[in-house]
Amino acid sequence: MNVLVVDDEPLARERMLALLAEIDGVKVVGEAGNGREALEMAARLRPDLVLLDIRMPVMDGLETARHLGALETPPAVIFCTALEDHALAAFEANAVDYLVKPVRGERLRAALAKARRWSGDETRHIEQAAAPGRKRSHLCARVRGNLVLVPIADIDYLLAEDKYVVVHHAKGEVLIEEPLKSLEDEFEGRFVRIHRNCLVALAKLSGLTRAPDGRLLANINGVTDTLEVSRRNLPALRKLVRTL
């Protein structure tokens, strides 16, 4: 079993590596200090199992588990954390097990046995589950087989096209397969709808402009694209712009 160990504390990683070294059939293929590093390594190394801390910088373990579920070959996830009150959220994120630090050797062995059964179950179903009320800090896309993480703070606007949503951000654009409505609900207060197919980052909305043909366009800081405001969304948007 190939294992990726993820913890922002080097001493915690060292202790976990020592425990794993005593278990036959386990190979540690990498270590990561935060969720973003973990996702990049998991996409490249394709581990069978990720041992994942919850409270970490950049991206926490619960969000990381959600993105891991979107990989082409999702690994099993076991949370290893000092936080005893996140067990429900962990299992909602499809974790195989939940270990509280300090992790005991026999408890780790039992969790790994569960992970082996999970990995061998071809009927398992992976969902990108999220704990109620939790908002992601990144959106995840696959570009030419590689995993691309886009910070929510870097997104200018989201545009629905057929079954995809085009994420326009500071460094370009990527496609994701998520309904625009679910993104609107998850990030309520961060994005505003200007059209049935478009959400704009509220922090980057700078005003409205009337085009020569009479259409109203949303002005987005740093963006030259023409984003039309629909009649249906105009009244609420006008009220919002007055508060900027």
NORMO-V384730 format. One record per pair of residues at least 4 apart in sequence whose C-alpha atoms are under 6 Angstrom apart, sorted by the first residue. I is the first residue (numbers start at 1). GAP is how many residues later the second one is. D is the distance in whole Angstrom. If there is no record, write none. Layout:
# NORMO-V384730
{{I,GAP,D} {I,GAP,D}}
This chain:
# NORMO-V384730
{{1,24,6} {1,25,5} {1,47,6} {2,25,5} {2,26,6} {2,45,5} {2,46,5} {3,25,5} {3,26,6} {3,44,5} {3,46,5} {3,47,6} {4,24,6} {4,25,6} {4,26,5} {4,27,6} {4,46,5} {5,26,5} {5,46,5} {6,25,6} {6,26,5} {6,27,6} {6,45,6} {6,46,5} {7,26,5} {7,46,5} {8,25,4} {8,26,6} {8,48,6} {32,5,6} {32,6,5} {34,22,6} {34,23,6} {35,24,5} {35,25,6} {35,29,5} {36,23,6} {38,4,6} {41,4,6} {42,4,5} {48,27,5} {49,26,5} {49,27,5} {49,28,6} {50,27,5} {51,27,5} {51,28,6} {52,27,5} {52,28,6} {53,8,6} {53,26,6} {53,27,5} {53,28,5} {54,6,5} {54,7,4} {54,27,6} {55,5,5} {56,4,5} {66,62,5} {66,63,6} {68,6,6} {69,5,5} {69,57,6} {69,59,6} {77,18,5} {77,19,6} {78,17,6} {78,18,5} {78,19,5} {78,20,6} {79,19,5} {79,20,6} {80,19,5} {80,20,6} {81,19,5} {81,20,5} {82,18,5} {82,19,5} {89,42,5} {90,5,6} {91,4,5} {93,36,5} {93,37,6} {137,14,6} {137,15,6} {138,11,6} {138,12,5} {138,13,4} {138,14,5} {139,10,6} {139,11,5} {140,8,6} {140,9,5} {141,6,6} {141,7,5} {141,35,5} {142,4,5} {142,5,5} {142,6,6} {154,15,5} {154,16,5} {155,13,6} {155,14,4} {156,12,6} {156,13,5} {156,45,5} {157,11,5} {157,42,6} {157,43,4} {157,44,6} {158,8,6} {158,9,5} {158,40,6} {158,41,5} {159,6,5} {159,7,5} {159,38,6} {159,39,5} {160,4,6} {160,5,4} {160,37,5} {161,4,6} {164,12,6} {164,13,5} {165,10,6} {165,11,5} {166,8,6} {166,9,5} {167,6,5} {167,7,5} {168,5,4} {169,4,6} {183,4,6} {184,4,6} {190,11,6} {190,12,6} {191,8,6} {191,9,5} {191,10,4} {191,11,5} {192,7,5} {192,8,5} {192,10,6} {193,5,6} {193,6,4} {194,4,6} {194,35,5} {194,39,6} {195,34,6} {195,35,5} {204,16,5} {204,17,5} {205,14,6} {205,15,5} {206,13,5} {206,14,6} {207,12,5} {207,34,6} {208,9,6} {208,10,5} {208,11,6} {209,7,6} {209,8,5} {210,4,6} {210,5,6} {210,6,4} {211,4,5} {216,12,6} {216,13,6} {217,10,5} {217,11,5} {217,12,6} {218,9,6} {234,4,6}}
